Amino acid sequence: MSSTAHKAVKQGLQYMMLHEYIQRQFAKANYVHTQFFKTPIGTKVIIYAGVPGMVIGRRGANIKALAEVLEKEFGLENPQIDVVEVPNQDLNAKIMAYRIARALVRGVKFRRAAMVALNRIMAAGARGAEVVISGKLTSQRHRTERFTRGYLPKSGEPGEELVDEACVHVLLKLGMYGVKVRIMRPERMPDSIELKAPQAAVEEVRKG
């Protein structure tokens, strides 16, 4: 392996560990993802979350502590951290998966948790959505339940470009549960066709 490839692999592993660490720290803040950018004065770190205040902490205490960890334990040079609030949170698969997971922790039945989430997603304008919950749902046997609404492509360009997907895990008394959410965003389909009435027919309707 060349030195360039070795460096790229090492950096990829470092960023993966960083993502996992930040996600563990800020799961309750509806953490979504982080971007890292090299700058002339250090490393720009942009954290996207549903509740930025929980990431920042009182008077920036959490940010200061995180910057120290990123520099000392992960070797990031002079990390400069910004926190961005995720817009349209009901259309964000990661945030909705977190919400379902927290509902399960509170004791909400899995079917109700899934249906409440689907209602919120569709009310926000989604074309379709799917919630998959797996674990010991009603007995000691592990099984999977799937709940869907609307149109949700599984493959092709729409499935890759317009579907947001996320999975989170939550530990309950009966074991580990998985919550997977897929959301078809409200953007126009690339192959959608809009039918318009002929102009002559429109004029005839107006005159009649």
Backbone torsions as a table, in degrees:
resi	resn	phi	psi	omega
1	MET	NA	132.1	-179.2
2	SER	-70.0	162.9	-179.6
3	SER	-63.4	-34.7	179.5
4	THR	-66.8	-44.7	179.0
5	ALA	-65.8	-41.1	179.1
6	HIS	-61.8	-40.1	179.3
7	LYS	-66.0	-40.0	-180.0
8	ALA	-65.3	-42.4	178.4
9	VAL	-64.0	-43.2	180.0
10	LYS	-62.2	-42.2	178.9
11	GLN	-66.7	-38.9	178.2
12	GLY	-62.3	-42.6	177.8
13	LEU	-65.0	-39.0	179.4
14	GLN	-62.7	-45.4	-179.5
15	TYR	-66.3	-35.2	177.2
16	MET	-63.7	-43.2	177.5
17	MET	-65.5	-36.9	177.4
18	LEU	-63.3	-46.0	178.6
19	HIS	-58.5	-45.7	-178.8
20	GLU	-63.3	-41.6	180.0
21	TYR	-64.8	-47.7	-178.1
22	ILE	-65.3	-38.0	178.6
23	GLN	-63.5	-41.2	177.9
24	ARG	-63.4	-39.4	-177.0
25	GLN	-69.7	-34.9	-170.0
26	PHE	-124.4	29.5	178.2
27	ALA	-60.0	-39.2	-179.2
28	LYS	-68.9	-16.7	177.8
29	ALA	-91.3	14.3	-177.5
30	ASN	57.1	49.7	178.7
31	TYR	-61.5	135.2	-179.8
32	VAL	-109.4	-60.6	177.7
33	HIS	-165.7	173.7	-178.7
34	THR	-133.2	143.3	174.3
35	GLN	-114.7	142.8	179.3
36	PHE	-122.0	133.6	178.9
37	PHE	-134.4	132.2	174.5
38	LYS	-78.0	133.5	177.9
39	THR	-129.5	166.2	179.4
40	PRO	-60.8	-22.7	-177.2
41	ILE	-107.5	3.2	179.7
42	GLY	153.3	-138.3	-178.4
43	THR	-125.6	123.0	176.5
44	LYS	-86.2	126.0	-179.0
45	VAL	-120.0	119.0	179.5
46	ILE	-114.2	116.9	-178.9
47	ILE	-103.9	126.6	178.5
48	TYR	-104.1	124.7	-176.5
49	ALA	-148.1	159.1	178.9
50	GLY	-78.2	-28.2	-179.3
51	VAL	-126.3	82.6	-176.2
52	PRO	-57.0	-34.7	-178.2
53	GLY	-59.1	-33.6	179.2
54	MET	-72.7	-27.0	176.9
55	VAL	-76.2	-42.8	-177.6
56	ILE	-68.9	-42.6	-178.7
57	GLY	80.2	170.8	-178.4
58	ARG	-65.7	122.5	-179.5
59	ARG	54.5	31.2	176.6
60	GLY	76.2	18.8	-175.9
61	ALA	-61.9	-42.2	-178.5
62	ASN	-66.7	-38.4	179.4
63	ILE	-65.4	-42.8	179.8
64	LYS	-62.6	-43.5	179.7
65	ALA	-65.4	-40.8	179.7
66	LEU	-65.1	-42.6	179.9
67	ALA	-59.6	-38.3	179.7
68	GLU	-66.5	-41.1	179.2
69	VAL	-67.1	-43.9	-179.5
70	LEU	-61.5	-34.8	-178.4
71	GLU	-79.5	-45.6	-173.8
72	LYS	-82.4	-39.6	-174.5
73	GLU	-96.0	-28.4	-177.9
74	PHE	-110.0	-6.0	174.0
75	GLY	76.1	19.1	177.2
76	LEU	-75.7	133.1	-177.1
77	GLU	-80.6	119.6	175.3
78	ASN	42.7	64.3	-177.2
79	PRO	-66.6	129.1	175.9
80	GLN	-111.0	113.4	-169.8
81	ILE	-104.7	128.4	171.5
82	ASP	-117.9	147.5	178.4
83	VAL	-120.2	127.7	-177.1
84	VAL	-118.2	132.7	177.8
85	GLU	-78.3	133.9	-179.4
86	VAL	-75.9	125.0	177.9
87	PRO	-78.8	162.4	175.6
88	ASN	47.9	57.9	-171.9
89	GLN	-65.0	-26.6	177.6
90	ASP	-71.2	-10.4	176.9
91	LEU	-107.6	12.5	178.8
92	ASN	-103.9	117.1	-174.6
93	ALA	-61.6	-39.6	-177.2
94	LYS	-64.7	-45.0	-179.1
95	ILE	-66.2	-41.1	179.4
96	MET	-67.3	-34.4	176.3
97	ALA	-65.4	-40.7	175.2
98	TYR	-58.9	-44.3	-177.9
99	ARG	-62.4	-41.6	178.0
100	ILE	-64.5	-43.6	-179.8
101	ALA	-60.3	-42.8	179.7
102	ARG	-68.0	-33.2	176.0
103	ALA	-63.9	-40.7	177.3
104	LEU	-62.5	-39.5	178.5
105	VAL	-62.3	-36.7	-179.3
106	ARG	-74.8	-7.1	178.9
107	GLY	99.1	6.2	177.3
108	VAL	-68.1	136.2	178.8
109	LYS	-61.3	142.0	-172.9
110	PHE	-60.6	-36.6	179.7
111	ARG	-64.7	-44.0	179.3
112	ARG	-64.5	-42.6	-179.8
113	ALA	-60.4	-42.2	-179.7
114	ALA	-67.4	-43.6	-177.0
115	MET	-68.6	-38.3	177.0
116	VAL	-61.7	-43.4	179.1
117	ALA	-63.5	-44.9	179.5
118	LEU	-61.3	-41.0	179.2
119	ASN	-61.4	-42.1	-179.8
120	ARG	-67.0	-41.6	-178.9
121	ILE	-63.1	-47.5	-178.1
122	MET	-69.0	-35.3	177.5
123	ALA	-65.2	-26.2	179.1
124	ALA	-79.1	-5.1	175.5
125	GLY	109.0	6.9	-179.5
126	ALA	-64.4	148.1	175.0
127	ARG	-76.1	-28.9	-179.8
128	GLY	-170.9	164.6	-179.1
129	ALA	-158.4	156.3	178.1
130	GLU	-141.5	135.9	174.9
131	VAL	-122.3	126.2	178.2
132	VAL	-120.7	121.7	179.8
133	ILE	-119.3	128.2	-179.3
134	SER	-127.3	148.1	-179.3
135	GLY	148.5	-167.7	177.0
136	LYS	-83.1	80.9	-169.2
137	LEU	-74.4	-46.1	-178.1
138	THR	-129.7	-0.5	-179.1
139	SER	-156.6	-169.8	179.0
140	GLN	-79.6	-5.6	-179.4
141	ARG	-93.8	138.1	178.6
142	HIS	-75.7	132.9	175.5
143	ARG	-151.1	174.0	-176.1
144	THR	-126.0	135.8	175.6
145	GLU	-118.5	138.5	-176.7
146	ARG	-122.8	132.9	179.8
147	PHE	-127.5	130.7	-175.7
148	THR	-133.7	155.4	174.2
149	ARG	-143.9	144.9	172.3
150	GLY	66.2	-154.7	-176.6
151	TYR	-102.3	129.4	-178.0
152	LEU	-143.0	100.4	-180.0
153	PRO	-68.5	142.9	-178.7
154	LYS	-97.9	-18.1	-176.3
155	SER	-149.6	-178.9	178.9
156	GLY	78.5	-176.4	-177.6
157	GLU	-61.5	-43.7	178.0
158	PRO	-59.6	-40.4	-179.9
159	GLY	-66.0	-29.8	-179.0
160	GLU	-87.1	-37.7	-172.0
161	GLU	-93.2	-32.3	-170.7
162	LEU	-110.4	-5.3	-178.6
163	VAL	-103.5	122.6	175.6
164	ASP	-93.8	132.6	-175.3
165	GLU	-134.0	140.1	178.7
166	ALA	-154.1	154.2	178.8
167	CYS	-138.5	133.8	175.5
168	VAL	-129.7	159.5	178.9
169	HIS	-122.6	145.5	-179.4
170	VAL	-138.5	136.6	-179.2
171	LEU	-95.0	118.7	177.1
172	LEU	-114.4	-179.0	-176.0
173	LYS	-59.0	-37.0	-176.8
174	LEU	-87.0	-1.8	178.7
175	GLY	133.2	-165.0	-177.5
176	MET	-85.2	133.8	178.1
177	TYR	-115.3	146.0	175.6
178	GLY	-112.4	138.2	178.0
179	VAL	-126.1	117.5	179.7
180	LYS	-117.7	132.4	-179.4
181	VAL	-126.7	134.2	174.3
182	ARG	-126.7	132.2	-176.7
183	ILE	-129.5	126.6	173.4
184	MET	-88.5	109.7	-175.7
185	ARG	-66.5	161.2	-173.1
186	PRO	-77.7	5.2	179.0
187	GLU	-61.6	153.7	-180.0
188	ARG	-65.6	138.4	178.2
189	MET	-65.9	141.4	-179.1
190	PRO	-62.4	-27.3	-178.4
191	ASP	-109.6	19.0	-178.3
192	SER	-71.8	149.5	-178.0
193	ILE	-120.6	130.1	178.5
194	GLU	-106.5	122.1	-178.7
195	LEU	-93.4	131.4	178.3
196	LYS	-122.3	142.9	178.9
197	ALA	-70.2	143.0	177.2
198	PRO	-57.3	145.8	-176.1
199	GLN	-61.3	-36.7	-179.5
200	ALA	-62.9	-40.9	-179.7
201	ALA	-66.7	-36.4	179.0
202	VAL	-64.3	-44.2	-179.9
203	GLU	-63.9	-37.3	179.6
204	GLU	-65.6	-40.2	178.2
205	VAL	-63.0	-40.1	-179.7
206	ARG	-64.4	-41.7	-179.1
207	LYS	-70.2	-33.6	-178.8
208	GLY	-72.5	NA	NA
